[in-house]
Amino acid sequence: MTSSSSPSQAAQRAFAQNNPEGLRADALMEEDVAWSFEIDGERDGDQFDRSDRAALRRVAGLSTELEDVTEVEYRQLRLERVVLVGVWTTGTSRDAENSLAELAALAETAGALVLDGVIQRRDKPDAATYIGSGKANELRDIVLDSGADTVICDGELSPGQLIHLEDVVKVKVIDRTALILDIFAQHAKSREGKAQVALAQMQYMLPRLRGWGQSLSRQMGGGKGGGLATRGPGETKIETDRRRIREKMAKMRREIAEMKTGREIKRQERRRNKVPSVAIAGYTNAGKSSLLNRLTGAGVLVENALFATLDPTVRRAETPSGRLYTLADTVGFVRHLPHHLVEAFRSTMEEVGDSDLILHVVDGSHPDPEEQLAAVREVIRDVGATNVPEIVVINKADAADPLTLQRLLRIEKRSIAVSARSGLGIEELLALIDDELPRPSVEIEALVPYTHGKLVARAHTEGEVISEEHTPEGTLLKARVHEELASDLAPYVPSATTA
């Protein structure tokens, strides 16, 4: 276990020294400085969300604390100062350090200032205090020395572990799940996204409600005549709170189901028009939004932060051969993604399951890209999308280690290395998408009268036109189309259809 003797900069340097490869995300927000319209505007679009999000960003080191105690009010505005705690149960020490580094990135994305991080080697987390009573006392000393006001644990704590650890360290304790939920609450913008986050938060908080003093007292029971008549002790206030939360959760589920209906109608319309769909899935901060902007010019927010974009974006795109398809950006995944979020965002993640092709984006410059691939595929299995064809897109190839790229390209048979920033490999990716998208099953040649030009237009939008010639009798069309359109074109076929 490591400790920090300085409450601010020295503690951060000490934690960085314990991670010699610079694993801690100590500059997540520097992307705003590096981003410029002249360099990145053509790729990422207008980026309207960037100024909105940066407008209220908290800055470390700026204090509004008033020294004069005679002032009417005493104010203090600063970042939460946190200490990270991890339990190393399996794998190597490098795996444990990578996991804690990711927790540091999550904490900084949520707006906290990481002071120190400690890891304990155990067979399994302690059932009472997560790290054991002795180590909990040591953690209390670290909190006092560093001046931290929050402890973040790299795992999901039970309600009992949460209470007992707080009793020892005497500061607020949260776990990885609560931290991710807080980030989602900050970044959700659409009505559906906010509802999904609210539902996940209520599911998480329901078993963790706590009461003090009168919150545990019983309300007066009701008799026939009311007033002073009682039949016995009523429910406690904490029971009342739980009942109200369950009622809100039921209402929220109904609202999400109604919003899901609208999303399903849009999917049915795309399926009716036989428009293929491609879903971009991958680990958070792997570059999914950057890739969407590069392929379609969607103008989606791009930021070097975890879970920068949550709301799914669907854009129309075209293959090099002229075939139309839709490209959908989905919410990013992370190791040990809370099951509350998987359940709440299921309607959004169904974009992946209903797609014809998945672009699985992985950060090629990450210290452990294989772990990212495994974490994303675990969530893909949860949403029932294992039968959808997959292309592994190794992003940030310009910043990745060449040996790592070679290893990934060798392991993943259907993979390609690209760079959404520089445009490296994008043309090859578009050609690969064109080859992998499902093609119409029937090849047909028909002489379509000019009075039925709608059939020719449908062949262009729903099928793949091989050749087109205008003759005095009509349009001689040779194309690959779906069975429904083939039956509509059948009366105008001068010869037998070749399937």
VEXDREN-2710 file (C-alpha; in Angstrom, 1 decimal):
% VEXDREN-2710
k/r/px/py/pz
1/MET/0.0/0.0/0.0
2/THR/1.2/3.5/-0.8
3/SER/0.5/6.7/0.9
4/SER/0.8/10.4/0.2
5/SER/2.4/13.0/2.5
6/SER/1.4/16.1/0.5
7/PRO/-2.3/16.9/0.0
8/SER/-2.1/18.3/-3.5
9/GLN/0.6/18.3/-6.2
10/ALA/3.0/16.1/-4.4
11/ALA/0.4/13.4/-4.0
12/GLN/-0.4/13.5/-7.7
13/ARG/3.3/13.2/-8.6
14/ALA/3.6/10.3/-6.1
15/PHE/0.7/8.4/-7.7
16/ALA/2.2/9.1/-11.2
17/GLN/5.5/7.7/-10.1
18/ASN/3.9/4.5/-9.0
19/ASN/2.6/4.1/-12.5
20/PRO/5.8/4.5/-14.6
21/GLU/4.1/4.2/-17.9
22/GLY/1.9/7.2/-17.3
23/LEU/-1.3/5.2/-17.0
24/ARG/-3.2/7.8/-15.0
25/ALA/-5.3/10.1/-17.2
26/ASP/-3.9/13.3/-15.8
27/ALA/-4.9/15.5/-18.7
28/LEU/-8.3/14.2/-19.9
29/MET/-9.6/17.7/-20.6
30/GLU/-6.6/19.0/-22.6
31/GLU/-8.4/17.9/-25.7
32/ASP/-10.2/21.3/-25.7
33/VAL/-6.9/23.1/-25.9
34/ALA/-5.6/20.9/-28.8
35/TRP/-8.8/21.1/-30.8
36/SER/-9.1/23.8/-33.3
37/PHE/-11.5/24.5/-36.1
38/GLU/-8.8/25.0/-38.7
39/ILE/-7.3/21.5/-38.0
40/ASP/-10.2/19.4/-36.8
41/GLY/-13.3/21.3/-38.0
42/GLU/-13.5/19.5/-41.4
43/ARG/-13.5/16.1/-39.7
44/ASP/-15.6/16.8/-36.6
45/GLY/-18.1/19.4/-37.8
46/ASP/-19.3/22.4/-35.9
47/GLN/-19.1/20.9/-32.4
48/PHE/-21.8/23.0/-30.9
49/ASP/-21.9/20.8/-27.7
50/ARG/-18.3/21.5/-27.0
51/SER/-18.8/25.2/-26.0
52/ASP/-21.9/24.3/-23.9
53/ARG/-20.1/21.6/-21.9
54/ALA/-17.0/23.7/-21.4
55/ALA/-19.0/26.8/-20.3
56/LEU/-19.6/25.3/-16.8
57/ARG/-16.4/23.3/-16.3
58/ARG/-14.9/23.5/-12.9
59/VAL/-11.2/24.5/-12.7
60/ALA/-8.9/23.2/-9.9
61/GLY/-7.0/25.7/-7.9
62/LEU/-9.6/28.5/-8.0
63/SER/-10.9/29.2/-4.6
64/THR/-13.9/31.4/-3.7
65/GLU/-13.5/30.7/0.0
66/LEU/-14.0/34.0/2.0
67/GLU/-11.4/34.5/4.8
68/ASP/-13.4/37.2/6.7
69/VAL/-15.7/35.3/9.1
70/THR/-17.8/38.5/9.5
71/GLU/-19.2/38.0/6.1
72/VAL/-22.8/37.1/5.9
73/GLU/-22.2/33.7/4.3
74/TYR/-19.2/31.4/4.1
75/ARG/-18.7/29.9/0.7
76/GLN/-16.3/27.2/-0.6
77/LEU/-16.2/26.0/-4.2
78/ARG/-13.6/23.4/-5.1
79/LEU/-13.2/20.0/-6.8
80/GLU/-13.8/17.0/-4.7
81/ARG/-10.5/15.6/-3.5
82/VAL/-10.5/11.8/-3.7
83/VAL/-8.4/8.8/-2.8
84/LEU/-8.8/5.6/-4.9
85/VAL/-8.9/2.1/-3.4
86/GLY/-8.6/-1.1/-5.4
87/VAL/-8.6/-4.8/-4.4
88/TRP/-6.3/-7.0/-6.5
89/THR/-7.8/-10.5/-6.6
90/THR/-6.9/-12.0/-10.0
91/GLY/-4.5/-11.3/-12.8
92/THR/-1.1/-9.5/-12.6
93/SER/-0.1/-6.3/-10.8
94/ARG/-0.2/-4.5/-14.2
95/ASP/-3.8/-5.5/-14.6
96/ALA/-4.6/-4.1/-11.2
97/GLU/-2.8/-0.8/-12.0
98/ASN/-4.6/-0.5/-15.3
99/SER/-7.9/-0.9/-13.5
100/LEU/-7.0/1.8/-11.0
101/ALA/-5.8/4.1/-13.7
102/GLU/-9.1/3.8/-15.5
103/LEU/-10.9/4.6/-12.2
104/ALA/-8.7/7.7/-12.0
105/ALA/-9.8/8.7/-15.5
106/LEU/-13.4/8.2/-14.5
107/ALA/-12.9/10.3/-11.4
108/GLU/-11.4/13.2/-13.3
109/THR/-14.1/13.0/-15.9
110/ALA/-16.7/13.3/-13.1
111/GLY/-14.9/16.5/-11.8
112/ALA/-12.7/15.2/-9.0
113/LEU/-9.1/15.8/-8.1
114/VAL/-7.2/12.5/-7.5
115/LEU/-4.8/12.7/-4.7
116/ASP/-3.6/9.2/-4.2
117/GLY/-4.4/5.6/-5.1
118/VAL/-3.8/2.4/-3.2
119/ILE/-4.2/-1.3/-4.1
120/GLN/-4.5/-4.3/-1.7
121/ARG/-3.8/-7.9/-2.6
122/ARG/-6.5/-10.2/-1.4
123/ASP/-8.2/-13.4/-2.4
124/LYS/-11.6/-11.7/-2.3
125/PRO/-12.9/-8.4/-1.0
126/ASP/-13.7/-8.2/2.7
127/ALA/-17.4/-8.8/3.4
128/ALA/-17.5/-6.0/6.0
129/THR/-15.2/-3.1/4.9
130/TYR/-14.1/-4.2/1.4
131/ILE/-10.3/-4.0/2.3
132/GLY/-10.4/-5.4/5.9
133/SER/-10.5/-3.5/9.2
134/GLY/-6.7/-3.1/9.5
135/LYS/-6.3/-1.7/6.0
136/ALA/-9.4/0.5/6.5
137/ASN/-7.6/2.2/9.5
138/GLU/-4.5/2.7/7.3
139/LEU/-6.8/4.2/4.6
140/ARG/-8.1/6.6/7.3
141/ASP/-4.6/7.8/7.9
142/ILE/-4.0/8.4/4.2
143/VAL/-7.3/10.4/4.0
144/LEU/-6.2/12.6/6.9
145/ASP/-2.7/13.2/5.5
146/SER/-3.9/14.1/2.0
147/GLY/-6.9/16.1/3.1
148/ALA/-9.3/14.1/0.9
149/ASP/-13.0/14.3/1.4
150/THR/-14.1/11.2/-0.7
151/VAL/-12.9/7.6/-1.1
152/ILE/-13.7/5.8/-4.4
153/CYS/-13.6/2.0/-4.4
154/ASP/-12.8/0.1/-7.7
155/GLY/-15.8/-2.2/-7.4
156/GLU/-19.4/-2.3/-6.5
157/LEU/-19.9/-2.2/-2.8
158/SER/-22.8/-3.8/-0.9
159/PRO/-24.8/-1.5/1.3
160/GLY/-23.1/-3.0/4.4
161/GLN/-19.6/-2.5/3.0
162/LEU/-20.5/1.1/2.2
163/ILE/-21.7/1.9/5.7
164/HIS/-18.9/0.1/7.6
165/LEU/-16.1/1.7/5.5
166/GLU/-17.6/5.1/6.0
167/ASP/-17.7/4.6/9.7
168/VAL/-14.0/3.9/9.7
169/VAL/-12.6/6.5/7.3
170/LYS/-15.1/9.2/8.4
171/VAL/-15.5/10.7/4.9
172/LYS/-17.9/9.9/2.0
173/VAL/-17.4/6.6/0.3
174/ILE/-18.7/5.7/-3.2
175/ASP/-18.0/2.8/-5.5
176/ARG/-17.3/2.5/-9.2
177/THR/-21.0/2.1/-10.1
178/ALA/-22.0/5.3/-8.4
179/LEU/-19.1/7.1/-10.1
180/ILE/-20.2/5.9/-13.6
181/LEU/-23.8/6.8/-12.8
182/ASP/-22.7/10.3/-11.9
183/ILE/-20.8/10.8/-15.2
184/PHE/-23.9/9.5/-17.1
185/ALA/-26.1/12.0/-15.2
186/GLN/-23.7/14.9/-16.2
187/HIS/-23.5/14.0/-19.9
188/ALA/-27.1/12.8/-20.7
189/LYS/-28.8/15.4/-22.9
190/SER/-31.8/13.8/-24.6
191/ARG/-35.1/13.1/-22.9
192/GLU/-34.6/9.4/-23.3
193/GLY/-31.0/9.5/-22.0
194/LYS/-32.0/11.4/-18.9
195/ALA/-34.8/9.0/-18.2
196/GLN/-32.6/6.0/-18.6
197/VAL/-29.9/7.5/-16.3
198/ALA/-32.6/8.4/-13.7
199/LEU/-34.0/4.9/-13.7
200/ALA/-30.5/3.4/-13.2
201/GLN/-29.8/5.7/-10.4
202/MET/-33.0/4.8/-8.6
203/GLN/-32.3/1.1/-9.0
204/TYR/-28.9/1.6/-7.5
205/MET/-30.0/3.8/-4.6
206/LEU/-33.1/1.7/-3.6
207/PRO/-31.2/-0.9/-1.5
208/ARG/-28.8/1.8/-0.2
209/LEU/-31.3/4.1/1.4
210/ARG/-30.3/5.1/5.0
211/GLY/-32.2/6.9/7.7
212/TRP/-31.2/8.7/10.9
213/GLY/-33.2/9.8/13.8
214/GLN/-36.8/10.4/13.0
215/SER/-36.3/8.8/9.5
216/LEU/-36.6/5.5/11.3
217/SER/-39.7/6.4/13.4
218/ARG/-43.0/4.9/12.6
219/GLN/-45.9/6.9/11.4
220/MET/-49.3/6.7/13.1
221/GLY/-51.5/3.9/12.0
222/GLY/-55.0/4.7/10.7
223/GLY/-58.2/3.6/12.5
224/LYS/-61.8/3.6/11.3
225/GLY/-62.6/7.0/12.4
226/GLY/-59.2/8.6/11.9
227/GLY/-58.0/11.2/14.3
228/LEU/-56.7/9.7/17.5
229/ALA/-57.7/6.1/16.6
230/THR/-54.8/3.8/15.8
231/ARG/-54.5/0.1/15.0
232/GLY/-50.8/-0.2/15.6
233/PRO/-47.5/1.0/14.2
234/GLY/-47.5/2.2/10.6
235/GLU/-44.6/2.0/8.1
236/THR/-41.4/3.9/8.9
237/LYS/-40.4/6.9/6.9
238/ILE/-37.6/5.0/5.1
239/GLU/-40.2/2.4/4.0
240/THR/-42.3/5.3/2.7
241/ASP/-39.3/6.6/0.7
242/ARG/-38.7/3.1/-0.8
243/ARG/-42.3/2.8/-1.8
244/ARG/-42.2/6.2/-3.5
245/ILE/-39.0/5.3/-5.3
246/ARG/-40.6/2.1/-6.6
247/GLU/-43.5/4.1/-7.9
248/LYS/-41.2/6.5/-9.7
249/MET/-39.3/3.6/-11.2
250/ALA/-42.5/2.1/-12.5
251/LYS/-43.5/5.4/-14.0
252/MET/-40.0/5.8/-15.5
253/ARG/-40.1/2.4/-17.1
254/ARG/-43.4/3.2/-18.7
255/GLU/-42.0/6.5/-20.2
256/ILE/-38.9/4.7/-21.5
257/ALA/-41.2/2.0/-23.1
258/GLU/-43.1/4.8/-24.8
259/MET/-39.9/6.4/-26.1
260/LYS/-38.7/2.9/-27.2
261/THR/-41.8/2.7/-29.4
262/GLY/-40.8/5.8/-31.4
263/ARG/-37.3/4.4/-31.9
264/GLU/-38.8/1.0/-33.0
265/ILE/-41.0/2.8/-35.6
266/LYS/-37.9/4.4/-37.1
267/ARG/-36.2/1.1/-37.3
268/GLN/-39.2/-0.5/-39.0
269/GLU/-39.2/2.3/-41.5
270/ARG/-35.6/1.6/-42.3
271/ARG/-36.2/-2.1/-42.6
272/ARG/-39.2/-1.5/-44.8
273/ASN/-37.1/0.5/-47.2
274/LYS/-34.4/-2.2/-47.1
275/VAL/-31.7/0.2/-45.9
276/PRO/-28.8/-1.7/-44.3
277/SER/-27.6/-0.5/-40.9
278/VAL/-24.2/-0.3/-39.4
279/ALA/-23.6/0.2/-35.6
280/ILE/-20.5/1.6/-34.1
281/ALA/-19.7/-0.1/-30.8
282/GLY/-16.7/0.0/-28.6
283/TYR/-14.9/1.0/-25.4
284/THR/-15.4/4.5/-24.1
285/ASN/-13.0/7.0/-25.4
286/ALA/-11.9/4.7/-28.2
287/GLY/-12.8/7.2/-30.9
288/LYS/-16.3/6.1/-32.0
289/SER/-17.7/9.7/-32.4
290/SER/-14.5/10.7/-34.2
291/LEU/-15.0/7.8/-36.6
292/LEU/-18.7/8.7/-37.1
293/ASN/-17.6/12.3/-37.9
294/ARG/-14.9/11.1/-40.3
295/LEU/-17.3/8.8/-42.2
296/THR/-20.4/11.0/-42.3
297/GLY/-19.5/14.6/-41.1
298/ALA/-22.1/14.2/-38.4
299/GLY/-20.7/16.9/-36.1
300/VAL/-21.0/14.8/-33.0
301/LEU/-19.2/16.1/-29.9
302/VAL/-15.6/14.8/-29.7
303/GLU/-13.7/15.1/-26.4
304/ASN/-10.8/13.3/-24.8
305/ALA/-13.0/12.1/-21.9
306/LEU/-14.8/9.0/-20.8
307/PHE/-18.5/8.8/-21.8
308/ALA/-18.3/12.1/-23.6
309/THR/-21.4/11.2/-25.7
310/LEU/-24.2/9.1/-24.5
311/ASP/-27.1/9.8/-26.8
312/PRO/-27.1/7.5/-29.9
313/THR/-26.7/9.3/-33.2
314/VAL/-27.9/7.8/-36.6
315/ARG/-26.7/9.3/-39.8
316/ARG/-27.2/8.4/-43.5
317/ALA/-24.0/7.3/-45.3
318/GLU/-23.1/5.9/-48.8
319/THR/-20.6/3.2/-49.8
320/PRO/-18.1/3.8/-52.6
321/SER/-20.3/1.8/-54.9
322/GLY/-23.3/4.1/-54.2
323/ARG/-25.2/1.9/-51.8
324/LEU/-27.1/3.7/-49.0
325/TYR/-26.9/2.6/-45.4
326/THR/-27.3/4.1/-41.9
327/LEU/-24.4/4.5/-39.4
328/ALA/-25.4/4.6/-35.7
329/ASP/-23.1/5.7/-32.9
330/THR/-23.9/4.0/-29.6
331/VAL/-23.0/4.5/-25.9
332/GLY/-19.5/3.5/-24.9
333/PHE/-18.8/0.5/-22.8
334/VAL/-16.4/0.0/-19.9
335/ARG/-15.1/-2.9/-17.8
336/HIS/-17.7/-3.9/-15.2
337/LEU/-20.3/-1.7/-16.7
338/PRO/-23.1/-1.5/-14.0
339/HIS/-25.9/-3.9/-14.8
340/HIS/-28.4/-1.1/-13.9
341/LEU/-27.1/0.8/-16.9
342/VAL/-27.1/-2.2/-19.2
343/GLU/-30.8/-2.7/-18.3
344/ALA/-31.8/1.0/-18.5
345/PHE/-30.0/1.5/-21.8
346/ARG/-31.2/-1.7/-23.3
347/SER/-33.5/0.1/-25.7
348/THR/-30.6/2.2/-26.9
349/MET/-28.2/-0.8/-27.2
350/GLU/-30.8/-2.6/-29.3
351/GLU/-29.3/-0.5/-32.2
352/VAL/-26.4/-2.9/-32.1
353/GLY/-28.6/-6.0/-32.0
354/ASP/-30.7/-4.9/-34.9
355/SER/-27.8/-3.8/-37.2
356/ASP/-26.5/-5.7/-40.2
357/LEU/-22.9/-5.0/-39.3
358/ILE/-21.0/-3.9/-36.2
359/LEU/-17.9/-1.7/-36.3
360/HIS/-16.1/-2.7/-33.1
361/VAL/-13.8/0.2/-32.4
362/VAL/-10.8/-0.4/-30.1
363/ASP/-8.1/2.1/-29.0
364/GLY/-4.9/0.8/-30.5
365/SER/-2.8/3.1/-28.3
366/HIS/-4.3/1.7/-25.0
367/PRO/-2.0/-0.4/-22.8
368/ASP/-4.4/-3.4/-22.9
369/PRO/-6.6/-3.3/-26.0
370/GLU/-7.4/-7.0/-25.7
371/GLU/-9.2/-6.3/-22.4
372/GLN/-11.2/-3.6/-24.1
373/LEU/-12.3/-6.1/-26.8
374/ALA/-13.4/-8.6/-24.2
375/ALA/-15.3/-6.1/-22.1
376/VAL/-17.3/-4.8/-25.1
377/ARG/-18.0/-8.3/-26.4
378/GLU/-19.4/-9.2/-23.0
379/VAL/-22.0/-6.4/-23.2
380/ILE/-22.7/-7.3/-26.9
381/ARG/-23.6/-10.8/-25.6
382/ASP/-25.9/-9.3/-23.0
383/VAL/-27.9/-7.5/-25.6
384/GLY/-28.1/-10.6/-27.8
385/ALA/-26.1/-9.3/-30.8
386/THR/-23.6/-12.2/-31.0
387/ASN/-24.9/-13.3/-34.5
388/VAL/-24.2/-9.9/-36.1
389/PRO/-21.1/-9.8/-38.3
390/GLU/-18.3/-7.8/-36.8
391/ILE/-15.3/-5.7/-38.1
392/VAL/-12.7/-4.8/-35.5
393/VAL/-11.6/-1.2/-36.2
394/ILE/-8.3/-0.5/-34.5
395/ASN/-8.4/3.3/-34.1
396/LYS/-5.6/5.7/-33.3
397/ALA/-3.2/3.7/-35.4
398/ASP/-1.0/6.8/-35.8
399/ALA/-0.3/6.9/-32.1
400/ALA/-0.2/3.1/-31.4
401/ASP/2.8/0.9/-31.0
402/PRO/3.5/-0.9/-34.3
403/LEU/4.0/-4.2/-32.5
404/THR/0.6/-3.9/-30.8
405/LEU/-1.0/-3.2/-34.2
406/GLN/0.6/-6.2/-35.7
407/ARG/-0.5/-8.4/-32.8
408/LEU/-4.1/-7.2/-33.0
409/LEU/-4.3/-7.6/-36.8
410/ARG/-2.9/-11.1/-36.5
411/ILE/-5.3/-12.1/-33.7
412/GLU/-8.5/-10.5/-35.1
413/LYS/-9.0/-12.0/-38.6
414/ARG/-11.6/-9.4/-39.6
415/SER/-9.8/-6.2/-38.6
416/ILE/-8.4/-3.0/-40.0
417/ALA/-6.1/-0.3/-38.6
418/VAL/-7.3/3.3/-39.1
419/SER/-6.9/6.8/-37.6
420/ALA/-10.0/8.9/-37.4
421/ARG/-7.8/12.0/-36.8
422/SER/-5.5/11.7/-39.8
423/GLY/-7.8/9.7/-42.1
424/LEU/-5.4/6.8/-42.3
425/GLY/-7.2/3.6/-43.5
426/ILE/-10.6/5.3/-43.9
427/GLU/-10.9/4.5/-47.6
428/GLU/-10.0/0.9/-47.0
429/LEU/-12.6/0.8/-44.2
430/LEU/-15.3/2.1/-46.5
431/ALA/-14.5/-0.5/-49.1
432/LEU/-14.6/-3.2/-46.4
433/ILE/-18.0/-2.0/-45.2
434/ASP/-19.2/-2.1/-48.8
435/ASP/-18.1/-5.7/-49.1
436/GLU/-19.5/-6.9/-45.8
437/LEU/-23.0/-5.3/-46.0
438/PRO/-25.7/-7.7/-47.0
439/ARG/-26.5/-7.6/-50.7
440/PRO/-29.9/-8.1/-52.4
441/SER/-30.5/-11.8/-53.2
442/VAL/-32.0/-11.6/-56.7
443/GLU/-30.3/-10.4/-59.9
444/ILE/-32.8/-9.3/-62.5
445/GLU/-32.9/-7.6/-65.9
446/ALA/-36.1/-5.7/-66.8
447/LEU/-37.4/-3.3/-69.4
448/VAL/-39.3/-0.8/-67.3
449/PRO/-41.7/1.6/-69.1
450/TYR/-41.2/5.3/-68.5
451/THR/-44.6/5.4/-66.9
452/HIS/-43.3/3.2/-64.1
453/GLY/-40.2/5.2/-63.2
454/LYS/-40.9/4.6/-59.5
455/LEU/-39.7/1.1/-59.9
456/VAL/-36.4/2.4/-61.3
457/ALA/-36.1/4.8/-58.3
458/ARG/-36.7/1.9/-55.9
459/ALA/-34.0/-0.2/-57.5
460/HIS/-31.6/2.7/-56.9
461/THR/-32.6/3.1/-53.2
462/GLU/-33.3/-0.5/-52.2
463/GLY/-31.1/-2.5/-54.4
464/GLU/-27.8/-2.3/-56.3
465/VAL/-28.0/-1.1/-59.9
466/ILE/-25.5/-2.9/-62.2
467/SER/-26.3/-1.2/-65.4
468/GLU/-29.0/1.2/-66.7
469/GLU/-29.8/2.0/-70.4
470/HIS/-32.6/4.3/-71.8
471/THR/-34.3/2.8/-74.9
472/PRO/-37.3/4.0/-76.9
473/GLU/-39.5/1.4/-75.1
474/GLY/-38.3/2.3/-71.6
475/THR/-35.4/1.8/-69.2
476/LEU/-33.4/-1.3/-69.5
477/LEU/-32.4/-2.0/-66.0
478/LYS/-30.0/-4.7/-64.7
479/ALA/-29.8/-4.8/-60.9
480/ARG/-29.6/-6.9/-57.7
481/VAL/-32.8/-6.4/-55.7
482/HIS/-34.8/-7.9/-52.9
483/GLU/-37.5/-10.5/-53.5
484/GLU/-40.3/-8.0/-53.0
485/LEU/-39.1/-5.6/-55.6
486/ALA/-38.2/-8.5/-57.9
487/SER/-41.9/-9.6/-57.9
488/ASP/-42.9/-6.0/-58.8
489/LEU/-40.4/-6.0/-61.7
490/ALA/-41.3/-9.5/-62.9
491/PRO/-44.0/-8.3/-65.5
492/TYR/-41.3/-6.3/-67.3
493/VAL/-38.7/-9.1/-67.5
494/PRO/-38.0/-10.0/-71.1
495/SER/-36.1/-13.1/-70.2
496/ALA/-35.8/-15.5/-67.2
497/THR/-34.5/-14.0/-63.9
498/THR/-31.1/-15.2/-62.8
499/ALA/-31.0/-15.7/-59.0
END
